[in-house]
Amino acid sequence: MSAQLILIAGPYRSGTDGDPQRIAANLHRLEQAALEVYRCGHVPVIGEWLALPLAAAAGSTQLGDAVSEAFLYPVAHRLIAQCQAIYRIEGASAGADNDVLLANERGLNVYYRLEDIPLA
């Protein structure tokens, strides 16, 4: 199998009550999952890696403001259109669940366990 572009979907802000340390911990979990996907031979991507700098460039001053909200989900949706699969990590997240719905509509593979991701 050739390398796939795989979106890592999971909690980012969910369950944090806006606490920056808890948000950072969620991002760390997403990034650890991305590292494991990379080690499987694929190209991982996390929507926030693209959305947050774009939102900042557009004038966002804090996570959750109107400008950042205009980027977070739309960037993920554009990414899904470019990906071959999604890796949905554990944790409650309406945004990640929506990513899975979009992936299913596009007929993409959705992986829920690292061991289900084929090696490239």
Phi, psi and omega in degrees: 000140176276164181298139177251151168273117187239121176281130175269120182242131179180184181298134171242295177265338184304134176074013184254346187053029178077006181290117183303325179292322179289324176296316178298323178295320177296317178297321178299318177298317177299317182290325176295320177296320178299319179299318179295321177296319177299318180295340175278356177100008183255176177251106180275153175215142177242130184306321182295334177301328179262319186293317185296313177296324178295316179298318178297317179296331180276357175111008177297136179251346176198151178301131179097352177287170186301323181293313181295323178297329179288349182248321190306300183285319178301322178296315178301319181294321177293322178296317180303324179296341181258347186272159174261344183198168174232140171249110182266109179275165184294154175122141180294130179195112178296322179296316179293322177297322177293323176301318179296318177301315179297319179297317179298319178299328180271357180075023179278155172291139173237119180256139179246348179226139181304320183293348176276347180280121181292149176285141179265000000 
